[in-house]
Amino acid sequence: MNLDRLLAHFDRISEAPDAIPRLRSFILELAVHGRLVEPEPHDRPVSELLERIQAEKTRLEKSNAIRNQVPLPPVDKCSISFSVPRHWAWLRLGDVGVLSGGMTPSKNRSDFWEGDINWFSPKDIKSDELVESELKITSAGVAETGLQLYQPGCLFMVARSGILKRTFPVAVNRVEATANQDLKVLAPFLRGMERYLQIMFRGMTRFILATLVKTGTTVQSFKYDEFEQQLLPIPPLAEQHRIVAKVEELTALCDRLEAKLTTAQTESRRLLEALLQEALNPVAESGDAARSHV
């Protein structure tokens, strides 16, 4: 079923209790498979984007802003898990940006805590964007532990948590921040791709949870080496921006539909309560009348 048909028949499927979540997942899957927006003839080819990513990676390595990256295996068509438009490309996650993690400074050091530096943990990853953490650390906590400070525009991903049984939380930081050990952070080599990458991760959630999360352990966690080598679908940058805009537009529509459905359910409950009250009143009145004749 395509998106237009799904939306056209929403009034019918809205009776299902999971209608809105299904619609949201469907939108994300369409985005990842390249079926949400059309290519534009004036878009710069994806090959130019790949060159820009590689050039920025090389610049960061030469300036010692990042360590020299270990070359990853070339893209093998046999490793591609689904089809995308022919004008798109595939890159391994480690060729898109640097993947790293954080830690928890000692809670016994009071001079490490209640500072002004954001320190994100899985319980903070509840929205699209991160602007403030529940706990904050000090500059001493960063300096003495070697915690990495991430600039805005990185992807903070829950990589170790029981929540990975059912979902894969991903958020973009809009403030300078650090992370705890249960998060992995992807710092893209090229800024401006983070929202598309976030959408892509969410659209690939079922695949990621099924293939890249360890099972049989007390707490679910990523297979980190395999995750870093995971192939990602990459469209031209302009198309990425159109995908983000369309997903945001349709997500807002889902929000409105959800609010409408909630309102309708509330009104239905009120009507049911009124009908029950009306139905029970005669019983109560007859009981009162019977007692008055005793």
Secondary structure, DSSP 8 states (H G I E B T S, - for coil): --HHHHHHTHHHHTTSTTHHHHHHHHHHHHHHTT-SS---TTS--HHHHHHHHHHHHHHHHHTTSS----------GGG--S---TT-EEEEHHHHEEEEE-----TT-GGGEEEEEEEE-GGG--SSEE---SEEE-HHHHHHHT---B-SS-EEEE-BSGGGGT---EEEESS-EEE-TTEEEEEESSTT-HHHHHHHHHHTHHHHHHHSB--SSSS-BB-HHHHHT-EEEE--HHHHHHHHHHHHHHHHHHHHHHHHHHHHHHHHHHHHHHHHHHHHHHHHHHHHHHHHT-
